[in-house]
Amino acid sequence: MKKIAYFFSTLALIGFSSSCSNENINFKPVQYISSDIVYGNTVYITQAVNRLYTHIPGGFNRLGGVSMVASATDEAVHASRGSEAELWGTGSWGTTPGTQRDDMFAFLHTGIRATYVYSEEVHPFIVDAVMNKAERDAHYGQVLFIRALLNFELLKRYGEYPIVRQAFKPTDNMTIPKNSYQECVQYIADLCDEAAPLLRISYPTADFGRATRGSAMALKARLLLYAASPLNNPGDDVAKWQAAAEAAEKVISFTDNGAKVYDLYTAGTGYDAFFNVLAGNKEIIFSKMEVRSNNLERLNGLVSLVGGMGGTNPTLDLVNAYERLDGTPFDWNNPMHAEAPFANRDPRLAKSILFNGATWMDTKVETFEGGKDRQTINATRTGFYLRKFLSQNARFVAPTGVADHCFPILRYGEVLLNYAEAMNEVNGPDHAGAFTMTAREALTLIRKRAGLTGNLGVAAATTKEEMREAIRKERRIELAFEEHRHMDLRRWKLAEEVLNKPVSGLKITKVDETTFTYQAQVVENRVFQPKMYRYPFPQEETSRNTSLNQNLGW
């Protein structure tokens, strides 16, 4: 009698409810459950699928449980010194324990194996009397999607890797060479195609966080965009860009009973609100569910608030990239801009970053020299604090509160930008060809939702090259802190240029109550070597699998 080695505990399982955490299925916790008991019990079948979601990498402050991936890029630094993000960003990176950064090789493979356990030991044996075919398909579609996502997480980090197609047993030969990059892409794309028709189009709010048909479609669109990008498409095969555009367009045009399934979130305060909203949120396609808490607010909180740990400090480099409200560039050399540098800016700046003079949790932010948020060991090193993802309701100071924090793995805003990027490479800025929307029109939708009052279509970008740069700039702003920047710079082959420059902060000196002076200052170095375009395989894995050749340079 086979056993599934999962610890079915209410604490370990994901719940899909309005709280992002509460399990609404009652069951008896069991240490080990025989597979015939699982496939003979609807509750256990669902719990087995739920358990697979715990293998999906999270977001937010996940590096060492403290710092964000953004703090290893030009987006931010971490307030406390010696964080994993700082070590990674400054080039302290290797193949041995203690030097590995963002290494998920074993973690992802554990999840992949778990999907095969379900495929091999549970799914084939579920009978109609236990679960009808529609439910079986919806469960199995989630398993296939998770397998595809975990494989994509391997591919984006390591490049070519050995594809595992079964749940290995101790007696199996596990000496497996790498598959080619294209073989990996095709395998993941096929998984997405297999999962999509099995998955539901949507779930009620109580099940927010389950994979849907659009999740598989959007993952495939991102996969094909990565495959078409310069790092992975050195010959610039336009057919790959075409495939990426087609995949993204399918998500954009996806309807259910004549209504668009996905759209940009514009309710309430718009751009910042949808990160904490579940009901009626058509922008989030797939997210990593988190427990309702105020941990995110505390980890990245102002140090003037008791318990605030400083956390993620956005760089001046990123702040400078935000345009003026009218869609024109911000320029410190313009006296009018420099006099009030945070006024009349792209609304996404104030919705993503806390700056001197902003208000947060009923307190005025003071990041000038000697200000209450510039003091103590964990105070901001750049003059800025994180705002994005945080909820005013999740107070860690009295009166305390909690909020939903569901990290957006796939969202409609990204799909539009993926489409714009691929379309521009195929047809340029303004030619739709066989598609329904031009690259410029997709970009305009993003900028319009942001609240910019002018230059929505970036009219000056008349060539493919100019539009490419405009789209890249827009991704930097729209997707800030969402774990896209480090991979975007890699796939564009720009990391050697961008991530080899020191990042800066802003020294603010208070002259009087309304007057400040500003001076840029370097706060942290960045180191990126050519070998870092691909992550290194852990030494223990290359020792165990002698056919696994280490990535170049490592």
Secondary structure, 3 states (H helix, E strand, C coil): CCEECCCECCCCCCCCCCCCCCCCCCCCCECCEEHHHHCCCHHHHHHHHHHHHHHCCCCCCCECCCECHHHHCCCEEECCCCCHHHHHHCCCCCCCCCCCCCCCHHHHHHHHHHHHHHHHHCHHHCCCCCCCHHHHHHHHHHHHHHHHHHHHHHHHHHCCCCCCCCCCCCCCCCCCCCCCHHHHHHHHHHHHHHHHHHCCCCCCHHHCCCCCHHHHHHHHHHHHHHHHCCCCCCCCCHHHHHHHHHHHHHHHCCEECCEECCCCCCCCCHHHHHHHCCCCCCCEEEEECCCCECHHHHHCCCCCCCCCCCCEEECHHHHHHCCECCCCCCCCCCHHHHHCCCCCECHHHHHHEECCCCEECCEECCCCCCCCCCCCCCCCCCCCEECCCCCCCCCCCCCCCCECCCEEEEEHHHHHHHHHHHHHHHHCCCCCCCCCCCHHHHHHHHHHHHCCCCCCCCCCCCCHHHHHHHHHHHHHHHCCCCCCHHHHHHHCCCHHHHCCCCEEEEEEEEEECCEEEEEEEEEECCCCCHHHHCCCCCHHHHHHCCCCCCCCCC
